[in-house]
Amino acid sequence: MAQTVRGVVATGPGEAVTVTDVVVPDPGPGEVLVAVEACGVCHTDLHYREGGITDDFPFLLGHEAAGRIEAVGPDVTSVSPGDFVVLNWRAVCGTCRSCRRGRPQYCFATHNATQKMTLTDGTELTPALGIGAFADKTLVAAGQATRVDPAARPEAAGLLGCGVMAGYGAAVHTGGVGPGDSVAVFGCGGVGAAAVAGALNAGATTVIAVDLDARKLEWARAQGATHTVDASNEDPVARIREITDGHGADVCIEAVGRPEVLEQAFYARDLAGTVVQVGVPTPDMAMPDIPMIEFFGRGGALKPSWYGDCLPERDFPTLVDLYLAGRFDLDHFVSETITLDEVEEAFARMQRGEVLRSVVVL
């Protein structure tokens, strides 16, 4: 029988979100019902609210979440009721050409729940990134629920569902950071701070955090950044070259999503170095005007990173284990805990750069 729960809904571009009743169906084949315990307030949710991703309003927001499996649909064997899970928005299909070639992190046919959650009048909701976890309960595809060690705090573990995994994976998977590397991270919000942590865990010995905000630079230093660059009063490219003996960094990670920052990252890397873009741009942005001879002559790679090229079933349990072992400070990312009714205010604090993550606790 369908259940009615409370959820945070965006009804139109730029309009304040509302907390309203949401009808959640029982899970069908391949689906699971999750009782949400915590969900981070991610910038992508704000993009949805602003109409910057699609115009398929109304949206049920929230996607960076952890909770317990309450019920499973027919034929679901990967999780069981009572399991503690982190939700993900890349449930791989296992059968597309990328999955068949052993590259499921690039799956071209990821999937979501088939049934729709609705308002009480029957209006269908579009769940943010196929999840919709600013709600007491949500319906997702079974592959979107990854079982992890239940000893982890839901507030911390849920952040692996998007921003933290994106940043960590941008360094470790997309950027291929290794022992002895130098790394520069441009933009040190939640994603950038996670990239700093990932680079250090991968063995980087020089990790340079770049931002305009002194508070974010302190957050990056708390994650272990060896150097910080305040781009509001110094040229980050020149400073990074100075720190790296005139060469530039082996890996530069752009975690802002702006063409001018991507251009800085491009010129701040060493010859044959790698630039990773994990910051999410808006549809109107274009690539920076970089001469082709510079692109050719510098060699290396320019790589976008979707979700940190992660495999949730591989990476979520591993990072939770690192967290529980004291080797990855996920708690550092939790700036505050809030209720569903405080999501709109949390968006404002996020835009002002006051928090790494506000986390809704249910």
C-alpha positions as CSV (number, residue, x, y, z in Angstrom):
1,M,0.0,0.0,0.0
2,A,1.3,3.5,-0.9
3,Q,2.5,5.7,2.0
4,T,2.1,9.4,2.5
5,V,5.3,11.1,3.8
6,R,6.7,14.6,4.1
7,G,9.0,15.8,1.4
8,V,10.7,19.0,0.1
9,V,9.3,20.0,-3.3
10,A,10.4,22.7,-5.9
11,T,7.4,23.8,-7.9
12,G,8.9,26.4,-10.3
13,P,12.2,28.1,-11.3
14,G,13.6,30.2,-8.4
15,E,10.6,29.6,-6.2
16,A,11.2,28.8,-2.5
17,V,10.8,25.1,-1.8
18,T,7.9,23.8,0.2
19,V,7.5,20.9,2.6
20,T,4.4,19.0,1.5
21,D,2.8,15.5,1.5
22,V,4.3,13.0,-0.9
23,V,2.8,9.7,-1.9
24,V,5.4,6.9,-2.1
25,P,4.3,3.6,-3.8
26,D,5.2,0.2,-2.5
27,P,8.3,-1.1,-4.3
28,G,7.7,-3.0,-7.6
29,P,10.1,-5.3,-9.4
30,G,13.7,-4.1,-9.1
31,E,12.7,-1.3,-6.6
32,V,13.3,-0.7,-2.9
33,L,11.7,1.6,-0.4
34,V,14.2,3.4,1.8
35,A,13.5,5.1,5.1
36,V,15.8,8.1,4.8
37,E,17.9,8.9,7.9
38,A,20.0,11.8,6.6
39,C,20.4,13.8,3.3
40,G,23.0,16.4,2.5
41,V,22.0,19.7,0.9
42,C,24.0,19.7,-2.4
43,H,24.4,22.5,-4.9
44,T,22.8,20.3,-7.5
45,D,19.6,20.5,-5.6
46,L,19.8,24.3,-5.9
47,H,20.4,23.8,-9.7
48,Y,17.2,21.8,-9.8
49,R,15.3,24.5,-7.9
50,E,16.6,27.2,-10.2
51,G,15.6,25.2,-13.4
52,G,19.2,24.9,-14.3
53,I,19.1,21.1,-15.1
54,T,15.7,20.5,-16.6
55,D,12.3,22.2,-16.5
56,D,10.5,19.0,-15.4
57,F,8.8,20.6,-12.4
58,P,7.7,19.8,-9.7
59,F,10.9,18.2,-8.3
60,L,11.3,16.1,-5.2
61,L,14.7,17.4,-4.1
62,G,17.5,15.6,-2.2
63,H,19.9,12.9,-3.4
64,E,22.9,12.7,-1.1
65,A,21.5,10.3,1.4
66,A,21.8,7.3,3.7
67,G,19.0,5.3,5.3
68,R,17.6,1.8,5.9
69,I,15.9,-0.5,3.5
70,E,12.2,-0.8,4.6
71,A,10.9,-3.0,1.8
72,V,12.1,-4.6,-1.4
73,G,10.2,-5.4,-4.6
74,P,10.0,-8.8,-6.3
75,D,13.3,-10.4,-7.4
76,V,15.5,-7.9,-5.4
77,T,18.4,-9.8,-3.9
78,S,21.2,-7.2,-3.6
79,V,19.7,-5.7,-0.4
80,S,17.3,-6.8,2.3
81,P,15.0,-5.0,4.8
82,G,17.0,-3.5,7.6
83,D,20.2,-3.0,5.6
84,F,22.0,0.4,6.1
85,V,22.6,1.9,2.6
86,V,24.0,4.9,0.9
87,L,22.0,6.0,-2.2
88,N,23.6,6.7,-5.5
89,W,22.4,8.2,-8.8
90,R,24.4,5.8,-11.1
91,A,22.8,2.4,-10.9
92,V,24.7,0.6,-13.6
93,C,22.8,-1.7,-16.0
94,G,25.4,-4.4,-16.5
95,T,24.4,-4.9,-20.1
96,C,25.3,-1.8,-22.1
97,R,28.4,-1.7,-24.4
98,S,30.4,0.0,-21.6
99,C,29.4,-2.5,-18.9
100,R,30.2,-5.4,-21.3
101,R,33.7,-4.0,-21.9
102,G,34.4,-4.0,-18.2
103,R,33.9,-0.2,-17.7
104,P,30.7,0.0,-15.7
105,Q,31.7,3.4,-14.2
106,Y,30.9,4.8,-17.7
107,C,27.5,2.9,-18.0
108,F,25.4,4.4,-20.7
109,A,22.1,3.1,-19.4
110,T,21.9,3.8,-15.6
111,H,18.4,3.4,-14.3
112,N,16.0,4.6,-11.6
113,A,12.7,3.4,-10.1
114,T,10.0,2.8,-12.7
115,Q,7.1,4.0,-10.5
116,K,6.6,7.7,-9.8
117,M,6.2,9.4,-6.4
118,T,3.4,11.9,-6.5
119,L,1.7,14.7,-4.7
120,T,-1.6,13.8,-3.0
121,D,-3.5,15.1,-6.1
122,G,-1.7,12.6,-8.3
123,T,0.8,15.1,-9.8
124,E,3.9,13.2,-10.7
125,L,7.2,14.3,-9.1
126,T,10.6,14.3,-10.7
127,P,13.1,13.0,-8.1
128,A,16.4,14.9,-8.1
129,L,19.0,12.7,-9.8
130,G,16.4,9.9,-9.7
131,I,16.4,9.8,-5.9
132,G,14.3,12.4,-4.1
133,A,15.6,12.0,-0.6
134,F,14.5,15.2,1.1
135,A,11.6,13.0,2.4
136,D,10.9,10.6,5.2
137,K,10.9,7.8,2.6
138,T,11.9,7.4,-1.0
139,L,11.5,4.8,-3.8
140,V,14.6,4.0,-5.8
141,A,16.0,1.2,-8.1
142,A,17.7,-1.5,-6.1
143,G,21.0,-0.7,-7.8
144,Q,20.8,2.8,-6.3
145,A,21.1,1.5,-2.8
146,T,24.6,0.4,-1.7
147,R,25.0,-1.5,1.5
148,V,27.7,-0.2,3.8
149,D,28.8,-0.8,7.4
150,P,26.0,0.3,9.7
151,A,28.5,1.7,12.3
152,A,28.9,4.8,10.2
153,R,26.9,7.9,11.1
154,P,24.2,8.5,8.5
155,E,24.9,12.2,8.4
156,A,28.5,11.5,7.3
157,A,27.9,8.3,5.2
158,G,25.2,9.9,3.1
159,L,27.6,12.5,1.8
160,L,29.3,9.8,-0.2
161,G,26.2,9.7,-2.4
162,C,27.2,12.8,-4.4
163,G,29.7,15.6,-3.6
164,V,32.2,13.8,-1.5
165,M,32.4,10.9,-3.9
166,A,32.7,13.2,-6.9
167,G,35.6,15.1,-5.4
168,Y,37.4,12.1,-4.0
169,G,37.0,10.1,-7.2
170,A,38.1,13.1,-9.3
171,A,41.5,12.8,-7.7
172,V,41.8,9.1,-7.3
173,H,40.0,7.6,-10.3
174,T,39.8,10.3,-13.0
175,G,43.0,12.1,-12.1
176,G,44.9,9.0,-11.3
177,V,46.8,10.7,-8.5
178,G,49.7,8.6,-7.2
179,P,52.5,8.6,-4.7
180,G,54.7,11.7,-4.9
181,D,52.4,13.7,-7.2
182,S,51.7,17.3,-6.9
183,V,48.0,18.3,-7.1
184,A,46.2,21.7,-7.3
185,V,42.5,21.8,-6.4
186,F,40.6,24.9,-7.7
187,G,37.5,25.5,-5.5
188,C,37.4,24.2,-2.0
189,G,33.8,23.7,-1.1
190,G,32.6,20.2,-0.4
191,V,33.7,18.7,-3.7
192,G,37.1,20.4,-3.7
193,A,37.8,19.5,0.0
194,A,37.0,15.9,-0.8
195,A,39.4,16.1,-3.8
196,V,42.1,17.3,-1.4
197,A,41.4,14.3,0.9
198,G,41.5,11.9,-2.0
199,A,44.8,13.2,-3.4
200,L,46.4,12.8,0.0
201,N,45.0,9.3,0.5
202,A,46.4,8.4,-3.0
203,G,49.9,9.5,-1.9
204,A,50.3,13.0,-3.2
205,T,53.0,14.9,-1.3
206,T,52.1,18.4,-2.5
207,V,48.4,19.4,-2.4
208,I,47.6,23.0,-3.2
209,A,44.2,24.4,-2.4
210,V,43.0,27.4,-4.4
211,D,40.0,29.5,-3.6
212,L,38.7,33.1,-3.3
213,D,37.3,32.5,0.2
214,A,39.7,32.3,3.2
215,R,37.2,30.2,5.1
216,K,37.2,27.5,2.4
217,L,41.0,27.5,2.3
218,E,41.0,26.8,6.1
219,W,38.6,23.9,5.4
220,A,41.0,22.5,2.8
221,R,43.9,22.9,5.2
222,A,41.9,21.0,7.8
223,Q,41.7,18.1,5.3
224,G,45.5,18.2,4.9
225,A,46.3,20.6,2.1
226,T,50.0,21.4,2.2
227,H,49.6,24.8,0.7
228,T,46.8,27.3,0.1
229,V,46.4,30.0,-2.5
230,D,44.0,33.0,-2.1
231,A,43.1,33.7,-5.7
232,S,41.5,37.0,-4.6
233,N,44.9,38.6,-4.1
234,E,47.4,36.5,-6.1
235,D,47.7,34.8,-9.4
236,P,47.0,31.1,-8.8
237,V,48.9,30.0,-11.9
238,A,52.1,31.8,-10.9
239,R,51.8,30.8,-7.3
240,I,51.3,27.1,-8.2
241,R,54.4,27.2,-10.4
242,E,56.3,28.8,-7.6
243,I,55.3,26.0,-5.2
244,T,56.2,23.3,-7.8
245,D,59.7,24.6,-8.6
246,G,58.5,26.4,-11.7
247,H,56.9,23.3,-13.3
248,G,53.2,23.3,-12.5
249,A,51.2,20.6,-10.8
250,D,51.0,17.0,-12.0
251,V,47.2,17.0,-11.6
252,C,44.9,20.1,-11.5
253,I,41.3,19.6,-10.4
254,E,38.7,22.2,-11.4
255,A,35.9,22.0,-8.8
256,V,34.1,25.2,-9.5
257,G,32.5,24.7,-12.9
258,R,33.6,28.0,-14.6
259,P,35.5,28.4,-17.8
260,E,37.9,31.0,-16.4
261,V,38.9,28.6,-13.6
262,L,39.3,25.7,-16.0
263,E,41.7,27.9,-18.0
264,Q,43.7,28.6,-14.9
265,A,43.9,24.9,-14.2
266,F,45.0,24.2,-17.7
267,Y,47.9,26.6,-17.4
268,A,48.8,25.6,-13.9
269,R,49.7,22.0,-14.8
270,D,53.0,20.6,-15.6
271,L,53.9,19.3,-19.1
272,A,52.1,16.0,-19.8
273,G,50.0,16.8,-16.7
274,T,46.3,16.1,-16.2
275,V,43.4,18.6,-15.8
276,V,40.2,17.2,-14.3
277,Q,36.9,19.1,-14.4
278,V,34.5,18.0,-11.7
279,G,32.8,21.4,-11.1
280,V,29.4,21.4,-12.8
281,P,28.9,24.3,-15.3
282,T,25.6,25.8,-16.5
283,P,24.4,25.1,-20.0
284,D,25.3,28.6,-21.3
285,M,29.0,28.2,-20.5
286,A,31.6,27.5,-23.2
287,M,35.1,26.1,-23.1
288,P,37.8,28.7,-22.5
289,D,39.6,30.2,-25.6
290,I,42.8,28.2,-25.4
291,P,45.0,28.2,-28.5
292,M,45.2,24.8,-30.1
293,I,49.0,25.0,-30.1
294,E,48.9,25.3,-26.3
295,F,46.6,22.3,-26.1
296,F,48.8,20.2,-28.4
297,G,52.1,21.4,-27.0
298,R,51.5,20.8,-23.4
299,G,50.4,17.1,-23.9
300,G,48.8,15.3,-21.0
301,A,45.0,15.1,-20.7
302,L,41.9,17.2,-20.1
303,K,39.3,14.9,-18.5
304,P,35.7,15.6,-17.3
305,S,34.8,13.6,-14.2
306,W,31.2,12.4,-13.7
307,Y,30.6,11.3,-10.2
308,G,34.4,10.8,-9.7
309,D,34.3,7.8,-12.2
310,C,33.1,5.8,-9.2
311,L,31.5,2.4,-8.8
312,P,29.2,2.7,-5.8
313,E,29.4,-1.0,-4.9
314,R,33.2,-0.8,-4.8
315,D,33.8,2.7,-3.5
316,F,31.1,3.4,-1.0
317,P,32.0,0.5,1.3
318,T,35.7,1.2,0.9
319,L,35.4,4.9,1.9
320,V,33.1,4.1,4.8
321,D,35.8,1.6,6.0
322,L,38.4,4.3,5.7
323,Y,36.1,6.7,7.7
324,L,35.6,4.1,10.5
325,A,39.4,3.5,10.6
326,G,40.0,7.2,11.1
327,R,41.7,7.6,7.7
328,F,39.0,9.8,6.0
329,D,37.3,12.5,8.1
330,L,33.8,12.5,6.7
331,D,32.5,14.2,9.8
332,H,34.5,17.3,8.8
333,F,32.1,17.8,5.9
334,V,29.0,18.0,8.2
335,S,28.8,21.7,9.0
336,E,25.3,21.5,10.6
337,T,22.3,19.3,10.9
338,I,18.8,20.7,10.0
339,T,15.2,19.6,9.5
340,L,13.2,19.4,6.3
341,D,11.7,22.8,7.1
342,E,15.1,24.4,7.0
343,V,16.2,23.4,3.5
344,E,15.5,26.8,1.9
345,E,17.6,28.6,4.6
346,A,20.3,26.0,4.0
347,F,20.4,26.9,0.3
348,A,21.1,30.5,1.3
349,R,23.9,29.6,3.6
350,M,25.4,27.4,0.9
351,Q,25.3,30.2,-1.6
352,R,27.1,32.5,0.9
353,G,29.8,29.9,1.4
354,E,29.1,29.5,5.1
355,V,28.9,25.7,5.1
356,L,30.6,22.7,3.6
357,R,27.4,20.7,4.0
358,S,24.1,21.2,5.7
359,V,22.6,17.8,6.4
360,V,18.9,17.1,6.9
361,V,18.3,14.6,9.6
362,L,15.0,12.7,9.6
